[in-house]
Amino acid sequence: MARIRIEMPENYLFSTEITIRISDINYGGHLGNDAVLSILHEARVRFLQHYHYTEMDVEGASLIMSDNAVVYKAEGFYGDSIQVDVAVGDFNKYGCDIYYLLTNKKTAVEMAHAKTGVVFFDYGERKIRPVPEAFRTRMLKVMAGE
């Protein structure tokens, strides 16, 4: 079976620090895969908030997840501080990918590469909608360092 590969971006738009909670630890004594998705969600909410958006309002549109991919690189343990760097890319008509680089803050060891595919959605009409142009333009400018 082929392994998943995620081509990580060179530049990131946002960085946040998240501490592994006891509830994030699985029976193997390390960070559980389900907790990684929770950490990605928290990082995404913080990223959006940094740019004055929410998952329910990005230039008038909401976000829904279309897919997730995680490549695990190293274990995480209770109390570890994780630096999560976030980027946006691969825009299409209705969505884009959000990338996450998880790194152990103390050791600088990469713990995971991840991405979530998001689609823009109108909950009132229950239909997908095109990427808001103001969001696309803003993110591309920030990614380019403008």
C-alpha positions as CSV (number, residue, x, y, z in Angstrom):
1,M,0.0,0.0,0.0
2,A,1.3,3.4,-1.0
3,R,2.0,5.8,1.9
4,I,0.4,9.2,2.0
5,R,2.7,12.1,1.2
6,I,1.9,15.7,1.9
7,E,4.0,18.3,0.1
8,M,4.4,20.9,2.8
9,P,4.6,24.6,1.9
10,E,7.8,26.6,2.4
11,N,6.1,29.6,4.1
12,Y,3.4,29.7,6.8
13,L,0.8,32.3,7.7
14,F,0.3,31.7,11.3
15,S,1.9,29.9,14.3
16,T,0.4,28.9,17.6
17,E,1.4,26.7,20.6
18,I,-0.8,23.9,22.0
19,T,0.0,21.8,25.0
20,I,-0.8,18.1,24.9
21,R,-3.5,17.4,27.6
22,I,-3.9,14.2,29.5
23,S,-7.1,13.5,27.5
24,D,-5.0,13.6,24.3
25,I,-3.0,10.5,25.4
26,N,-4.0,7.1,24.1
27,Y,-3.5,3.6,25.7
28,G,0.0,3.5,24.1
29,G,1.0,6.4,26.3
30,H,1.4,8.9,23.6
31,L,-0.6,11.5,21.6
32,G,-3.6,9.7,20.0
33,N,-4.5,10.1,16.4
34,D,-7.9,11.3,17.3
35,A,-6.4,14.0,19.4
36,V,-4.2,15.2,16.5
37,L,-7.5,16.0,14.6
38,S,-8.6,18.0,17.7
39,I,-5.3,19.9,17.7
40,L,-5.6,20.7,14.0
41,H,-9.2,22.0,14.6
42,E,-7.9,24.2,17.5
43,A,-5.1,25.5,15.3
44,R,-7.5,26.2,12.4
45,V,-9.9,28.2,14.7
46,R,-7.0,30.2,16.1
47,F,-5.6,30.8,12.5
48,L,-9.0,32.0,11.3
49,Q,-9.5,34.2,14.4
50,H,-6.1,35.8,13.8
51,Y,-7.4,37.0,10.4
52,H,-10.8,38.0,11.9
53,Y,-12.7,35.0,10.5
54,T,-14.6,32.1,12.1
55,E,-15.5,28.7,10.6
56,M,-19.0,30.0,10.2
57,D,-18.0,33.3,8.6
58,V,-15.1,33.7,6.1
59,E,-16.2,36.7,4.0
60,G,-19.8,35.6,4.4
61,A,-19.2,31.9,3.7
62,S,-18.9,28.9,6.1
63,L,-16.3,26.2,6.0
64,I,-16.9,22.4,5.9
65,M,-14.2,19.8,5.9
66,S,-13.9,17.7,2.8
67,D,-10.9,15.5,3.8
68,N,-8.0,15.2,6.2
69,A,-4.6,13.6,5.9
70,V,-1.9,13.2,8.6
71,V,1.6,11.8,8.3
72,Y,3.0,11.0,11.7
73,K,6.7,11.7,12.2
74,A,7.3,11.4,16.0
75,E,5.5,10.7,19.2
76,G,4.1,13.4,21.5
77,F,3.6,13.0,25.2
78,Y,1.6,14.6,28.0
79,G,2.7,18.1,28.7
80,D,4.7,18.6,25.5
81,S,4.2,21.9,23.8
82,I,3.5,21.7,20.1
83,Q,4.1,24.5,17.7
84,V,1.6,24.4,15.0
85,D,2.4,26.4,11.8
86,V,-0.5,26.9,9.4
87,A,-0.6,27.7,5.7
88,V,-3.2,27.8,3.0
89,G,-2.8,26.6,-0.6
90,D,-4.2,24.6,-3.5
91,F,-7.1,26.8,-4.2
92,N,-9.8,25.5,-6.5
93,K,-13.3,26.9,-7.4
94,Y,-14.9,25.8,-4.1
95,G,-12.2,25.4,-1.6
96,C,-8.6,25.0,-0.6
97,D,-6.2,23.1,1.6
98,I,-5.0,24.1,5.0
99,Y,-1.6,22.8,6.0
100,Y,-0.3,22.2,9.5
101,L,3.3,21.5,10.6
102,L,3.4,20.1,14.1
103,T,6.7,20.5,15.9
104,N,7.8,19.7,19.4
105,K,8.6,23.2,20.8
106,K,11.3,21.9,23.1
107,T,13.2,19.5,20.9
108,A,12.3,21.0,17.4
109,V,11.4,17.5,16.2
110,E,8.7,17.4,13.6
111,M,5.8,15.4,15.0
112,A,3.3,15.5,12.0
113,H,2.5,16.9,8.6
114,A,-1.2,17.4,8.0
115,K,-3.7,19.0,5.8
116,T,-7.4,19.5,5.7
117,G,-9.4,20.1,2.6
118,V,-12.1,22.7,3.1
119,V,-15.0,23.7,1.0
120,F,-16.9,26.9,1.3
121,F,-20.6,26.4,2.2
122,D,-23.8,28.4,2.5
123,Y,-25.8,26.8,5.4
124,G,-28.9,28.8,4.6
125,E,-29.1,27.2,1.1
126,R,-27.3,24.0,2.1
127,K,-25.0,24.3,-0.9
128,I,-21.4,24.7,-1.6
129,R,-20.3,28.1,-2.9
130,P,-17.2,29.5,-4.6
131,V,-14.2,30.6,-2.5
132,P,-14.7,34.2,-1.5
133,E,-12.4,36.2,-3.7
134,A,-11.4,38.5,-0.8
135,F,-10.2,35.5,1.2
136,R,-8.3,34.0,-1.7
137,T,-6.6,37.3,-2.5
138,R,-5.8,38.0,1.1
139,M,-4.3,34.6,1.7
140,L,-2.3,34.6,-1.5
141,K,-0.8,38.0,-0.7
142,V,0.2,37.0,2.8
143,M,1.7,33.7,1.5
144,A,3.7,35.8,-1.0
145,G,5.0,38.0,1.8
146,E,3.1,41.1,0.8
